[in-house]
Amino acid sequence: MAFIPVEKEWRFKLDKKQQYILCANHFSYLDIPILGLFPMAFKFVGKSSLAKIPLFGYMYRTLHITVNRSSYRSRARSLVKAREEIQKGHNLGFFPEGGIRLEKYPDMVDFKDGAFKLAVENNVPIIPVTMPDNYHILPDDDLLNIRRKKCRIIYHEPIWPSDNGDEQVKQLKEEVFRVIQTELTTADANDI
């Protein structure tokens, strides 16, 4: 809607018969619609407060999985619902940082476990997604000032769980974090 040019970079050939979990960095409110450009349908797992937005909120809570991150019960329910959607064959999309929790660009904060537990339990590959420009286009602290700049979205090679159990969840989480953070750091260095 803001006529921002978007450039998609694929680092693998997408298999539309394969089920995926998307995990992306989250520094800007622009991340949500940009992640939605993924060419396969997916259920987004995101904060419940978005369900309060007029019109959009109704569609969001009807089609996607909402979570109140301050409530243990809500987090548990959203994980159960996400598990059900995976078992139905749906793709899922996560911001594994648990919201916009930026401390210093381009450094992400630690990932939550949910997406990685689901991937390991169901042997579903995770596509790390890097959006290095959204923070510069629409910073979280300056929502009224959109800067016109090309927006890149990078879809990295899917990472498959190699085993099951808590150790595999930790390893998968660390690998996805490393892929995205390396890309963010490289992009930031190139922008200087």
C-alpha positions, -999 to +999 in steps of 0.1 A: +000+000+000+029+024+005+044+015-030+076+002-015+095-019-041+101-054-029+130-077-041+127-114-032+159-134-031+156-172-031+186-192-020+169-225-028+142-238-051+108-237-034+090-271-033+053-262-032+044-298-022+066-295+010+054-281+043+075-254+059+078-233+090+090-197+083+112-180+109+120-143+103+137-114+121+113-088+135+124-051+138+095-033+122+057-033+118+064-036+081+077-072+087+042-086+090+029-077+055+063-084+039+064-119+054+029-123+040+044-121+005+056-157+008+040-175-022+024-204-002-004-200+022+006-201+059-009-196+093+008-167+111+015-171+148+015-137+164+005-114+192-031-113+202-032-074+204-033-073+165-068-089+167-080-055+181-073-036+149-106-028+131-114-051+101-078-065+099-082-078+135-112-099+126-095-115+096-063-120+117-079-138+146-101-159+123-074-171+100-043-171+122-031-182+156-030-155+183-009-155+214-008-132+245+029-136+253+023-124+289+000-153+296+013-188+301-021-203+294-024-183+261+012-194+250+003-230+258-030-228+238-013-212+208+013-240+208-015-266+208-033-248+180-001-245+160+005-283+165-030-290+151-024-268+121+010-285+114-008-319+116-034-306+091-006-299+067-005-261+070+026-240+068+034-217+098+051-183+101+068-171+132+088-141+145+108-163+170+121-133+189+086-130+204+078-096+190+098-065+183+123-066+210+151-047+193+179-036+216+205-025+190+201-028+153+210-053+136+213-076+166+184-099+173+174-111+208+173-148+217+147-169+200+117-185+218+115-224+215+079-228+200+087-229+162+117-252+168+098-276+190+071-279+163+097-284+136+115-312+156+082-329+167+068-330+131+101-332+111+092-300+092+120-279+078+124-243+088+131-216+062+151-188+078+139-155+064+159-123+066+144-088+061+173-065+064+157-033+052+124-029+070+139-013+100+154+014+078+121+019+059+098+019+090+116+019+123+096+007+153+102+041+170+091+063+141+058+048+128+047+080+110+078+084+088+080+058+061+113+061+041+112+051+005+137+024-001+138-010-017+127-038+007+146-071+004+134-104+017+158-133+017+146-169+018+175-191+030+179-228+024+155-248+046+171-263+077+158-298+085+157-312+121+183-340+121+170-357+153+144-352+179+145-341+216+154-310+235+190-309+223+178-309+186+154-280+194+184-260+208+206-268+178+180-260+153+172-227+171+209-218+171+214-226+134+184-206+123+195-177+145+230-179+130+218-178+094+196-148+099+220-129+121+249-134+097+228-120+069+217-090+090+252-082+100+265-085+065+237-063+051+243-037+078+280-036+070+273-032+033+249-003+040+276+017+058 
